Amino acid sequence: MKKLNLKVLFFLLIFIPAIISAQTNSSDTASDYNKKVTTVLEAYQKMISVPMEDDVEDLPGKAWENTAKAINLGYLRFTVTPSDNSLIKGVYFKPGEKVTYVVFTKNILDAWTSHPSLTYTVMTEAFQDVSDFFLNPNLWQAANSNSLELLLLRWNHYKTAALLIRDRLVPSGFLISPYESYILDSFEKDDLNSAVLFLERHSLPVAQAIYNLHIQYTEIENKTEKDNTDLRNSIIQLGEDLLSARKQIPEDAPDDTLYPVAVAIHSWLEFSPYVIADIYKKDGNQDLTFDKILSQEKDYSDLRSKMEVFRTKDMPKIDHVYKETVKGFEGR
């Protein structure tokens, strides 16, 4: 049976109130919410410290243990924001120069009374982000400046949340919310493709295809012009396939037909530049702007222009579907 570090847990039981009280102000309301953070963290710790079988992939437990270590070392504190009312994004990690924070919204703290599992699930996504940061700060920083890498991090955050729901919350009898049901269902049926599609407005298959091309290319030690051409052609072929699929969709198509293809085109436009730029990095041109790269990549540039026409047309629909999806989950 796996067990979390008992010394770390003992430290948290005693010192969590002090860690949070450092963020309070004179407002009685703020003080009440900070006390609630203490209560919620203690309850979360009790829930997450239940041992799991050795063959269980306990990403939630590992994420919390790494979070607890950051607290123990004085690198992480908790605070409540008065300006954000989000629910499903109601707990998030915010790095600072000397001290980093996990930020709670009042809405997610209020939800804990009637829907504790929802609060725990959103907390777990944030703790996985904390864990990613403290395990490799440089990699975390690099990923957060690269939309492709960032999406893959977000996918892992959802996976950690899904494992919490499946292996801890449901077996313990928690009444899970529609958001949690959706995350778990997406995890079990399509490896979170649908969750990423509707909650991140990106296509995970497109992201993974481009990422794999990037990995394959970077692993080639002595790249030749043929390698550059193969990479370029693969990216362009993927884009042409997506463009062809979009052209076949009627203008009056329903949202569930248009949305996935529109998002796929958006994802290709967002992610493919990182891989095309790899062709030029080998010569030490780290500061070469993307506009200059486009001027040397006519086929790729022409394809982007054609796809941008559809993205511009489809983006209002993408934003509408996303907002309606979030609105539905925000109502718990």
Stockholm file with secondary structure:
# STOCKHOLM 1.0

chainA/1-332         MKKLNLKVLFFLLIFIPAIISAQTNSSDTASDYNKKVTTVLEAYQKMISVPMEDDVEDLPGKAWENTAKAINLGYLRFTVTPSDNSLIKGVYFKPGEKVTYVVFTKNILDAWTSHPSLTYTVMTEAFQDVSDFFLNPNLWQAANSNSLELLLLRWNHYKTAALLIRDRLVPSGFLISPYESYILDSFEKDDLNSAVLFLERHSLPVAQAIYNLHIQYTEIENKTEKDNTDLRNSIIQLGEDLLSARKQIPEDAPDDTLYPVAVAIHSWLEFSPYVIADIYKKDGNQDLTFDKILSQEKDYSDLRSKMEVFRTKDMPKIDHVYKETVKGFEGR
#=GR chainA/1-332 SS CBCCCHHHHHHHHHHHHHHHHTTCCSCHHHHHHHHHHHHHHHHHHHHHTSCBCTTSCCHHHHHHHHHHHHHHTTCEEEEEESSCCCSTTCEEEECCSSCEEEEEEHHHHHHHHHCHHHHHHHHHHHHHHHHHHHHCHHHHHHHTTCHHHHHHHHHHHHHHHHHHIIIIITTTTCCCCHHHHHHHHHHHHHTTHHHHHHHSSSCHHHHHHHHHHHHHHHTCSSCCHHHHHHHHHHHHHHHHHHHHHHHTSCTTCCHHHHHHHHHHHHHHHHHHHHHHTHHHHTTTCTTCCHHHHHHHCHHHHHHHHHHHHHHHHHHHHHHHHHHHHHHHHHTC
#=GC SS_cons         CBCCCHHHHHHHHHHHHHHHHTTCCSCHHHHHHHHHHHHHHHHHHHHHTSCBCTTSCCHHHHHHHHHHHHHHTTCEEEEEESSCCCSTTCEEEECCSSCEEEEEEHHHHHHHHHCHHHHHHHHHHHHHHHHHHHHCHHHHHHHTTCHHHHHHHHHHHHHHHHHHIIIIITTTTCCCCHHHHHHHHHHHHHTTHHHHHHHSSSCHHHHHHHHHHHHHHHTCSSCCHHHHHHHHHHHHHHHHHHHHHHHTSCTTCCHHHHHHHHHHHHHHHHHHHHHHTHHHHTTTCTTCCHHHHHHHCHHHHHHHHHHHHHHHHHHHHHHHHHHHHHHHHHTC
//
